Amino acid sequence: MTETQIAAAPPTPLHVAIVGGGPAGLMAAETIATGAAGRVVVTVYDHMPSLGRKFLLAGRGGLNLTHGEPMDAFAERYREAAPHLRPMLDAFPPDALRAWADALGQHTFVGSSGRVFPKAMKASPLLRAWLRRLDGLGVRVALRHRWTGWDEAGRLRFEGPDGVVAVAADATVLALGGASWPKLGSDGGWTGLLAAKDVAIAPLRAANSGFDVAWTDLFRERFQGEPLKGAAFTVGRRRLKGEAVISRHGIEGGAVYALSAELRAEIEARGEAALWLDLRPDVRAEQLAERAAAMKPGQSMANVLRKAMGVSPVGAGLLREAFGPDLPREPLKLAQAVKGCRLRITGVRPLDRAISTAGGVAFEEVDEALMLKRLPGVFVAGEMLDWEAPTGGYLLQACFSSGVAAGQGALQRLGQAG
């Protein structure tokens, strides 16, 4: 055989390891597999028996993918992290996420509140279609593989079903989530692994969580599980209208989740927090007092609150919890109590029961492509980064957008960007 007849050996394909099979990791995998067009082997490693477990939980009550409000208002929901996340949100905005879902056959709609849902109102059809697409792109999956760091040769180390596995990767995307709902895969175990590499990590804390209130036994037994509707909630200078739910341990629900950062900060600073309730936010105190004064003499407090002031039974119960025997009967003072009912918040519910996680890898530790400055070739996406947002589609949108950004960063690192 002549020299010209000797076939050149095919080049060894590049390999990208995605550690974490949630929305951010899967979106990074899709971005890389699509952009590299077969030139890169992509493997998703996850220590659970199946992918997207927390994603499926998010769709249990209707999968809120994103939100339809204008981008400037949308980005402000991320508060201090907004300047860092805005380029990612602009590169993969809510409209792009909706188009992506449509391409999977999961068409979306905008609800009356501006929240965006798939018409199926479930996560499972979307996840199944997504996994089929990833399989068609050649993405490999290694389940029951728990990442435990790097070995002496710089290879990723996993505890797999058949023992310890060392994986060489040309680029790595870490998308391991926060530490809420650890039974579904996000347990925050990665913090020690990165801290050992001198990566700065803000402490992981509960976000979009419930809070503790020392209810009396009578109130707890009567109102546990009851919604509080049509109220305004205030912490410090921040006030919003919304709903909450009385829980066995305290209070939770949409309005409370939206104020969780303020409540948490006040508890950390003072040991407790004050949550002020306006039980009739659309009516002035003077109007309520006039209605109460016009009632026939001898009315019970329950009747005055219900008939004259329009306070619900759970609202009346909250007033008694807040004021006890000092709840005033004089019309104007009672109206003022209705407009300013103070709940003493004594603590934050455990992190493992929170919807999401605050804290994580500081943005100063990553470059614009989300690559760790101390670990070239290692990218970070999703809730591992130090941001938090309210419910309403903002959590998933940031996970998807940062997954795209990390995937594009990995492509650029490998010289595969289009």
Summary of the structure (lengths in Angstrom):
residues: 418
radius of gyration: 25.7
end to end distance: 38.9
largest distance: 113.5
contacts: 1402
relative contact order: 0.18
helix: 40%
strand: 24%
